[in-house]
Amino acid sequence: MLFSVSKHAHKQHFSLHCLHSCVSEEVLEKHKETCLEVNGTQAVILPKEGTKIKFKNHRNSMPVPFVIYADFESILVPEERKEKSENPEDESSTDLYQTHKACSFGLKTVCHYDDKYSGEYKSYVGEDAALVFLKTVVKESFRCREMTDKIFRKKMVITPKEEAEFLVTRNCHICGNDLCEDRVRDHDHVTGKYRGAAHNICNLKYRITWKVPVVFHNLRGYDSHLIMQEIGKFKMDVNVIPNNMEKYISFSLGKNLVFIDSIQFMTSSLEALVSNLSPEDFRIVGKRWKGEDFNLVTQKGVFPYEFLDDISKLNTEGLPSKDQFYSSLYESEVKEEDYEKAQKVWDHFKMKTMRD
């Protein structure tokens, strides 16, 4: 795992050749002198011409018992602008003027088999939001694992009709290939229901992954950076699938948690994804909000991100003025209809402060 700041708040410097971390640029330069000679260049072996990739990890297509859906909100702390260097090589392509610090989170644990085992919606506001979030999901993962071990271990229930189908079925319901003498009855260990005839080896591999996925939309581009600032405080193994040195496709914490990015599977904004859903599709949100409440919370809203540069501003009374919604990143002001919608939401839910 690579991250530009260590758990002791010191900047790290990485060799792009071997990914070794150094405590300073001077140490990194000395490392480079011997790095190529000692480590050589990593070789890439390509598959033979005509080779075809075939899906084999059928267990990855199984629904997991529990999923945690989560999101962060941040304050944007202004940074002092540095004077430009006379040497262009010393300049970064990124002009840092704000630092994002997590100030709140919300999460919901969902059981896909029986909603009575789903967790209550949890939220938190505070400067230690990222740390509290990790403590919360670790505790929640233990709850999910305990319930999975105690409740979801059912023996197979098969009807006479299903037994007859098992005897004549020609293809494995898991891999689709022909069945021979090694056919077995495959069943769902969560519900006990018979699923179909399968190869013995397919049946043994077709097992539920007991890790609890924690799903963020745009984890790779945003939320992972907030989490990584605190994850080193936990004495648990961290395994990373990197996209590059600073962005991670996925990472796991301990034996029970794996963090994934829903944007990897649904490459669109939340606004676009939500617009394609009917009211009946909001099964979780629809249980908590009804009528006009539901209509308002399922619409795309606006937020004065740059106004919120200190956590104390969460106590600001009243909706901030239109000019406070200006975005320096996009160099744009809030549209009149969007601001009116924000005011409508504020009044409808009788909000008092930004914390609400």
C-alpha positions, -999 to 999 in steps of 0.1 A, spaced: 0 0 0 13 34 -9 2 67 6 19 101 4 17 107 42 28 82 68 9 74 100 33 98 118 22 126 95 55 127 76 56 129 38 69 98 20 88 97 -12 85 67 -35 108 52 -61 86 47 -92 108 18 -102 105 -5 -71 79 14 -51 103 16 -21 94 45 3 120 70 15 117 97 42 132 125 21 141 135 -14 178 133 -6 174 97 5 153 89 -25 180 103 -49 207 81 -32 183 51 -35 179 57 -72 217 53 -78 215 16 -69 179 8 -75 181 -1 -112 214 -20 -108 201 -42 -80 165 -47 -88 166 -46 -126 135 -41 -147 103 -60 -140 94 -83 -169 60 -86 -184 50 -120 -198 22 -118 -223 -2 -147 -230 3 -168 -261 -14 -157 -293 -49 -171 -296 -53 -175 -259 -89 -168 -247 -100 -156 -212 -128 -177 -197 -147 -167 -166 -139 -192 -138 -145 -174 -105 -182 -183 -103 -182 -177 -65 -178 -140 -73 -213 -140 -89 -230 -151 -56 -248 -124 -35 -231 -118 -1 -253 -118 30 -244 -83 41 -233 -51 24 -225 -17 40 -233 14 19 -215 45 30 -206 81 21 -185 110 35 -189 147 36 -159 170 41 -148 204 50 -126 222 25 -97 238 45 -79 266 25 -42 261 20 -16 288 17 -7 293 -19 30 287 -26 50 310 -48 59 295 -81 94 282 -85 117 296 -112 125 260 -122 96 244 -141 107 209 -131 101 217 -95 64 226 -102 36 201 -97 9 199 -122 -16 202 -94 -21 236 -77 -31 228 -41 -54 253 -25 -77 232 -4 -74 202 18 -104 179 22 -110 167 58 -138 143 66 -164 159 89 -193 135 87 -204 101 74 -235 81 69 -238 43 65 -264 16 62 -259 -22 66 -282 -42 43 -289 -79 46 -299 -93 12 -316 -123 26 -338 -110 55 -342 -73 62 -348 -79 99 -310 -85 101 -302 -52 84 -286 -25 106 -301 9 115 -289 39 95 -259 54 114 -244 89 110 -218 109 128 -205 145 127 -171 155 140 -135 162 130 -126 126 137 -152 113 113 -129 91 93 -115 74 124 -150 69 140 -162 55 106 -135 28 106 -143 18 142 -180 17 133 -176 -6 102 -151 -29 120 -177 -33 148 -205 -38 123 -185 -64 104 -181 -85 136 -219 -83 140 -225 -95 105 -200 -123 107 -215 -135 140 -250 -135 126 -238 -153 95 -222 -180 115 -252 -185 138 -282 -180 116 -272 -187 80 -260 -223 82 -291 -242 70 -292 -278 57 -306 -285 22 -343 -287 16 -351 -305 -16 -386 -314 -30 -394 -347 -49 -397 -327 -81 -362 -311 -76 -348 -346 -68 -361 -359 -101 -347 -329 -120 -313 -335 -104 -312 -371 -117 -318 -361 -154 -300 -327 -156 -271 -329 -181 -253 -296 -174 -237 -281 -142 -258 -251 -132 -226 -234 -120 -201 -237 -149 -225 -249 -176 -203 -279 -187 -215 -315 -191 -221 -335 -159 -207 -370 -154 -205 -393 -124 -193 -365 -101 -227 -347 -99 -238 -334 -65 -267 -315 -51 -259 -278 -46 -279 -258 -21 -279 -223 -7 -264 -224 28 -282 -193 38 -318 -203 28 -314 -241 26 -330 -241 -9 -318 -265 -36 -301 -246 -64 -293 -274 -89 -270 -302 -100 -233 -294 -101 -198 -308 -104 -184 -317 -70 -154 -293 -76 -178 -265 -87 -199 -271 -56 -169 -269 -33 -157 -236 -48 -192 -221 -50 -191 -207 -15 -202 -174 0 -175 -149 6 -178 -140 42 -161 -106 38 -185 -77 42 -182 -52 12 -182 -15 21 -195 3 -10 -187 39 -19 -195 57 -51 -161 71 -63 -141 54 -35 -110 53 -58 -111 90 -66 -122 105 -33 -133 86 -2 -103 63 -1 -80 93 5 -100 102 37 -99 66 49 -62 60 43 -53 89 66 -66 69 96 -64 33 85 -28 30 98 -40 34 134 -56 -1 132 -35 -32 140 -51 -51 112 -38 -63 79 -44 -40 49 -43 -54 14 -46 -32 -16 -54 -36 -53 -39 -3 -67 -48 16 -98 -16 37 -93 4 50 -64 -24 71 -50 -57 56 -62 -69 22 -52 -95 0 -70 -102 -19 -38 -86 -26 -4 -94 -48 26 -91 -43 63 -86 -74 84 -104 -106 76 -140 -92 74 -140 -60 54 -134 -52 18 -139 -16 4 -151 -14 -32 -161 14 -56 -196 12 -72 -185 36 -99 -163 7 -112 -195 -12 -120 -218 17 -128 -197 43 -146 -220 73 -142 -228 100 -117 -253 93 -89 -276 119 -104 -277 100 -137 -282 67 -120 -310 79 -98 -328 95 -127 -332 61 -143 -349 46 -113 -386 44 -106 -400 51 -71 -404 14 -65 -367 9 -70 -358 29 -39 -365 -1 -16 -343 11 13 -350 49 11 -387 42 5 -390 25 39 -378 56 57 -393 84 37 -428 88 23 -448 112 2 -432 147 -3 -403 137 20 -394 109 -4 -397 132 -35 -373 157 -19 -346 133 -6 -344 115 -39 -337 146 -59 -302 159 -67 -293 187 -44 -266 214 -41 -242 221 -12 -220 251 -3 -188 231 -1 -164 260 -1 -184 278 25 -178 249 48 -141 255 55 -143 249 92 -164 224 112 -178 252 134 -198 265 104 -220 235 107 -237 255 135 -245 283 110 -282 292 113 -302 295 81 -294 284 45 -262 302 33 -267 329 7 -264 321 -31 -229 335 -34 -217 310 -7 -225 282 -32 -199 294 -57 -174 267 -69 -138 277 -76 -131 243 -91 -158 246 -117 -158 285 -117 -196 285 -115 -224 298 -94 -255 280 -82 -285 281 -106 -315 299 -93 -338 269 -96 -313 247 -77 -310 273 -49 -348 275 -47 -349 237 -44 -324 238 -16 -345 265 2 -376 243 -2 -358 213 13 -345 235 42 -380 248 50 -398 215 45 -377 196 70 -376 226 94 -338 227 94 -322 251 119 -285 248 112 -261 234 86 -257 204 109 -293 194 102 
